[in-house]
């Protein structure tokens, strides 16, 4: 009889659930998933939770394999030499291998007053706290959404469609990841919904007060409710545990998603920085990175050489209320193409993709390891080779 292998997965988001489910294909592996809450958070629907048009919580029984042991607690420290994870309750959890998938969260804003008076929505509890704040505000009260990325756009559109008076402060370009054609389509839809869009260099927020937002250009906007969607950060668990991270705090790994400090630790999702060249923080990347992190462990356990990560992008989906949206086509290396699907078809495509994510998780739970193909971005290899050549050039002694 083979010896049992304990694998601990920290984080029950898209990447963590995919990794945990994939690992159950081996009967000699015991998988423990550590997550701070007992339900799965479908983060791509948090703007809908804020708007009251959908829930963002899914029962883990629908997306997590029965063989995975769920521990509802917070990981406070990883002892890599001792191979244990310390929980908030004080209990240690031993592991033979570890999957680091702690995800991302709202970045701590450095703008004066933002932490005190603005409401982030990157997490479930943050979105839940914002709901009653909006409900208590008069329907005509000015709402300011800070951040011109997908989350900011979706939140502004969702609230404006309900009749709210919304100003979207981009702090730069509206939808910077979009092609100019797609950006114009989004701007047109936001205008039709009544959203006031402020973009350009003078729209950086310099201060937030209880009832106003101040911009770099000197303008002050009245704001009864200010929603902060500008930027994402990651938990500092890896850094606090003595593991090397990138500047943002993501765990540094090689191209097989293995920690540069410990071959028994792999990373996946928003908290992974393979070759210090991380992928865009997104559900799209997470559902690819999760199972590949698991495959790295499965290969290592089997005494085989792990394969390098292969992640390719298809598009960016942004909902613009319940009746319109945009599906911006992207190259595999995440560069926007000129083609997009907008309006009602864009909304239906976004909703179809949103519904497919929990299905993908549950499919992996039912049939772990069946999906064996990954979209490959050939340009990533070229970027890595170019960087390697540059490093060699700078380290070689002069003739």
ROGUDREN-720424 format. One record per residue: x, z, y of N, C-alpha, C in turn. Coordinates in steps of 0.1 Angstrom, whole numbers, plus 5000, padded with zeros to 4 digits. Each point is the difference from the previous one (the first is absolute). Example, Ala and Ser with C-alpha at 12.3 -4.5 7.8 and 13.67 -1.06 7.14 Angstrom:
% residues 2
513250784943499150005012500950005012 499649935011500950005011499250085011 
//
This chain:
% residues 399
500850004988499250005012500950005012 499749915010500849995012499750125009 501050045008499850115009499249965012 499150095004499149985011500849995014 499649905008500649985013499050045011 500550085009499150045011500349925013 499049945005500249925012499050065011 500550035011499250055011499949905011 498849975005499749915011499650095012 500749995011499650075012499349905009 498750035002499249915008499049924993 498750025003498949944993499349895008 500849925008499549895007500149874992 499949895006500049874993501249984991 501250035005501249984992500150104989 499750135003500250114990499049984989 498849965003499049994989500349884991 500549895006500449884992501250044991 500950085005501250034992499650104989 499250105003499550094990499349934989 499149915003499249934990500949914992 500949935006500949924992500850074990 500450135003500950084991499350044988 498750005000499250054988500149914988 500649885002500049914988500950054989 500950105003500850064990499450134996 499950024987499350134996500950125000 501449985002500950115000500350045014 499249955010500250045014498850085004 500350125006499050085006500049985015 499049955006500049975014499250115008 500650055010499450105009500049945014 498850005006499949955014499750125009 500950015010499850115010499549945013 498850065004499449945012499350125007 500050005014499550125007498550015000 499349904996498550005000499549954986 498850044996499449964987499449874999 499949925011499449875000501049905005 499849874996500849895005499549965014 500949975009499649965013500349855001 498949925003500149865001500349975015 501350015004500450005014499649885008 499849894993499749885008498550015005 499350104996498650025005499950125010 501150065004499950115009499449975013 500249885005499349965013498549994998 499649974988498550004997499550144999 500850094995499650144999499850065014 500949965009499950055014498749945006 499749874997498849945006498750034993 500250074988498850044993499349894992 500849894997499449894993500450004985 500950094996500450004986500850134997 500150044988500850114996501449954996 501050095000501349954997500650094988 499150064993500450094989499549944987 500850004990499749954986500350114990 499250024991500250104989501249954992 501050094997501249964993499649954985 498950054995499549964987499849854999 499849945012499749855000501349925001 501150065004501249925003501250054992 499950124994501250064994499850014985 501049964992499950014986499750144995 499350014989499650134995501350084995 501049924996501250074995500950065011 499749975013500750055011499550145004 500950105000499650145004500150015015 498950035007500050015014500250155004 501050025009500350135005499750005015 499050075005499650005014500850115007 501049955006501050095007500949925009 500850065008501049935008501450024995 500749894999501450014996500850045013 500750114999500850055012501549984999 500549984988501449974998500349944987 501049915000500549944987501450054998 500250064988501350054996500549904990 500749905005500549894992500950044989 501150095003500850044989499350084990 499050085004499350094990498849934994 499749885006498849924995498750075000 499750065012498850075002499449975013 498750015001499349985013499350145003 500250055012499450135003498749965008 498950074996498749985006499750105011 499049975008499650095011499650134994 499450004988499650134994501250084995 501249945000501250074996500449974986 499149934992500349974986501049885000 500950004991500949894997499549914990 500249875001499649904990501249934996 500350004987501249944995499849854997 501049925001499949864997501249944994 499949904992501149924995500349885009 498949955006500049895010499050025010 500349955012499150035012499749875007 498749985004499649895008499650065014 500749955010499850055014499149905007 498850045002499049915006499150085010 500650075009499350095009499349925012 500249875001499249925009500550025015 499149975009500250015014499050085007 500250035013499050075008500249965014 499250065009500149975014501450055005 500649915008501250045006499850105011 500950105001499850115010500349935013 498950005009500249935013500950085009 500949935007500950075010499449995014 498949945002499449985013499450145004 500350055012499550125005498450014998 499550104994498650024999499449944988 500649904994499449934988499750094988 501050084997499850094988498850105003 499850045012499050095003498649945002 500049885007498749955004499549874993 501049934993499649884993499750034985 499249924994499650024986500649894991 500950044991500549904990499049984989 500149894993499149974989500649944988 501350024998500749954989499850074987 499450135001499750084988498650034999 499550044988498650034998499650125009 500750115000499650115008499949975015 501049925004500049955014498749925004 499749914991498849925002498750095000 500050094990498850094999499950095013 501150045005499950085013499549925012 500349875000499649925011498549975000 499449994988498649964999499150095009 500150134998499150095009500349995015 501349975003500449995014499249885006 500049894993499349885005498550025000 499550074990498650034999499550085012 500950095005499750095011500149935013 500749905001500249935013498849915003 499649995012498949915004500349864996 498949924997500249864996500749925010 499950045013500649925011501450055004 500550114993501350065003501149904997 501049995009501149914998500950044988 500249914991500950034988501249915002 501250054998501349935001500750004987 500349884995500749994987501449955004 501050084996501449975004500749944987 500549875002500749944989499349864997 500849895001499449874998500249944987 500450084990500249964986498649994993 500049974987498849994992499150125001 500650124999499150125000499350015014 500849985011499450015013498949905002 500349884996499049895002498750034992 500250044987498850034992499250125005 500750105005499350115005499249975013 500749925009499349965012498849924998 500149904990498949924997498850074994 500450094991499050084992499150085010 500750075010499250085009499349925011 500649895004499349915010498849944994 500049974988498849944993498850095000 500450135001498950105000499550045014 500649925010499550025014500950095008 501150044994501050095008500749925010 500450065011500849945011501450024996 500749904996501350014994501149925007 501150065003501249935005501150014990 500649894997501149994990501349985008 500850105000501350005007501149964990 500549895001500949944990501550065002 500450035012501450045002501049894998 499549885000500849884997499149894997 500349934989499249884995498950044991 498849945002498950024992500349944986 499850074989500349954987501349934999 501150075001501449945000500349934987 499450034989500349944987499249874999 499149975008499149884999500749885006 499649884995500449885007499249995013 500549935010499349995013498649944998 499849914991498649954998499150114995 500550084990499250114995499850115011 501050025008499950105011498949965010 500049885003498949955009498650024995 499949984986498750024994499650145000 500950094998499850155000499650045014 500749955010499750045014498649955004 499649884996498749955003498950084994 500250054988499050084993499950145007 501150065003500050125007499350005013 500249895008499349985012498549994998 499649924990498649994997499450134996 500750094995499550144996500050095012 500649965011500150085012501250085001 501049984992501250085000500949955012 500450095008501049965011501450014994 500749894999501350004994501150005011 500950105000501150005009501349984992 500749895003501249984993501149965010 501249994996501149975008500950125003 501249995006501050105001499550125009 499049985009499550115008499050084994 499749984987498950074993500650114991 501350035001500550114992499450135006 499650094991499450125004501150105004 499950065011501050105005499550144999 498750025000499550144999498549994996 499650114993498650014996499650145005 498850005006499450135004498750024993 499350115003498750024993499049895003 500149945012498949905003500649875006 501349974997500649885006501249964992 500449875002501249944994500749935011 501350035002500849945010500949904994 500149885007500849894995501349985009 501049934994501249985007499949935013 499049915001499849935013499450085011 499750134997499550095010498550024999 499349924991498650014999499650124992 498950065004499450114993498649974995 499850014987498749974994499250134997 498750005004499250124995499849984985 500150124993499949994985499450134995 498850004996499450124994500650034987 500249894992500650014987501149914999 501250044997501249924998500450004986 500149884994500449984986501449944999 500950074992501449955000500349934987 500349875000500349934988501449935001 500850055010501349935003501150064991 500349934989501150034992499750094988 500949994990499950084988501350064997 500050124994501250074996499850034985 501050074994499950044986500350154999 499550074990500350144998501550014998 500550125004501550024999500550074988 499249994989500350074988501449964994 500349875000501249954995501250065008 499949995013501150055009500250154998 498950084999500050144999500650044986 499949914991500550024986501549954998 500649965011501449954999500249864995 499049924999500149874996500249915012 500749894998500349915012498849925003 499749985013498949925005500449915010 499149915004500349915012499650075012 500149935012499850075013498650055001 499149944993498650055001499650114990 500950024991499850114990499649944986 500049874998499749954987501150014990 499850034988501050024990500849874998 501350015001500949894998500149974985 499849874996500249974986500749874999 500449964988500649874998498849904997 500349884996498949904998499250024988 500350104992499150034989499150125003 500050045013499350125005500550134996 501350004995500650124996500850075011 499850135002500650075010501549985000 500749995011501449985001500750134996 499350114999500650134997499850044986 498949964993499750054987499249894992 500649964989499449894992498750054993 499650125001498850054994498850005010 500349965012499050005011499849855004 498749965000499749875006499050025011 499949905008499050015012499149885000 498850025006499149895001499150025012 499549895005499050005011500750025014 499250055009500550015014501250095002 500350094990501150095001501349954994 500049884996501249944993500749905009 501450015000500849915008501049934991 499649904992501049934991501049935008 501350034997501149935007500050025015 499350105004499850035015499449885007 499249934992499249885005498650014995 499250105005498750044995499049895003 498950004992498949915002499050065010 499249915005499050055010499150114993 499850115008499150104995498649944998 499650004988498749934998499550034986 498749994998499450014986500549884992 500249895006500449884993501350014994 501050075007501350024994499950124990 499250105002500050124992499549974986 499049914999499449974986501049924992 501049945007501049924992501250104997 500450085010501150094998499750114990 498850054999499750114991500349964985 499449904995500349964986501449964998 500749955010501449964998500950124999 499750105008500750134999499950054986 498850004995499750054986500849914990 500149875002500749914991501550045000 500550035012501450045000500350124991 499150105001500150124991499949974986 499049914997499749974986501249924994 500749925008501249924995501150104998 500250095009501150104999499850094988 498750044998499750094988500349924987 499749875000500249914988501549964999 500850045009501549975000500249855004 499149955008500149865005500450005015 500449895004500449995014498849965009 499650095010498949975008500149875008 498949945003499949885007499950035015 500649915009499850025014498649995005 499750065011498650005005499649865005 498849964998499549875005498650025006 500049995013498850025008499849885009 498849944999499749895009498650025007 499949965012498850025008499249875000 498750025001499049895001499449995013 499650115006499349995013499850145005 499450005012499750135007498549995003 499250114996498650005002499650105010 499249965010499650095010498549995002 499350114999498549995003499850015015 499049935004499650005014498550045001 499850134996498650044999499549964986 498750014997499549974987499649864998 500049925011499549864999501149905002 501250045003501149905002501350064996 501049924998501350044996501049895001 501250034996501049894999500950024988 500249894993501050004989501149915004 501150065005501249935005500949974989 500249874997500949964989501450035004 500850054990501450035002500949934990 501249985003501049954990500350124991 500749984989500350104991500950115006 500849965011500950105006499350065012 498649995001499250075010500149945014 500249875001500049935013498749935001 499350025012498749945002500049855000 499149934993499849865001499049975011 499849875003499049975010498650004995 499850014987498749994994499450144999 498750015002499350124999498549974997 499350104994498649994998499350115008 499249965009499450095009498550014999 499350085010498650015000499450074988 498849954996499350064988500849984987 500649884998500849984988501250104999 500650035012501150095001499650144996 498850045005499450134997499850024985 499449894994499750004985501350014992 501049935005501350004992500650145001 499950065012500650145002499350094991 498650004999499350094992500249984985 500249874996500349974986501350064996 501049995009501350054997500050165000 499250065009499950145000499450054987 499049934996499350044987500949984988 500949915001500949964989501150114997 500350075011501150104998499750114990 498950075002499750104990499849944986 499549884999499949934987501449984994 501049965008501349984995500650134995 499750115007500550134995499450034987 498749984999499250044987500449904989 500349885003500449904990501450054994 500950045009501350054995499850134991 499050085004499750124992499549974986 499249894999499449964988501049924991 500749925007501049914993501450005006 500650114998501450025006501049904995 500749935009501049914996499649864998 498749975001499549864997500549915011 499950045012500549915011501550005000 500649894998501549994999500649905010 499249945009500549915009500050065014 501049965008500150045014500349895009 499449995012500349905009501450025006 500949894999501450025003500349945014 500750075008500449965013501549964999 500249874999501449954999500950035012 499450025011500750025013500750144999 499450094993500650145000501450004994 500149924989501449994994501049945010 499549905008500949945009500450105011 499050085005500350105010501050114995 499850044987500950104994501449944999 500149874996501349944998500749985014 499349965010500649995013500550135005 499250114998500550135004501250044993 500149974987501250044992501249925005 499849875003501149925005500550065013 499150045009500450065013500850134998 499550084990500750134998501449974994 500249904992501349974994500949955011 499449925010500849955011500650115008 499150105003500450105009501050104994 500050014987500950104993501349944995 500149865000501249944995501150015011 501250034996501150025010500449865006 500450005013500449885006501349944994 500149875000501249944993501250025009 
//
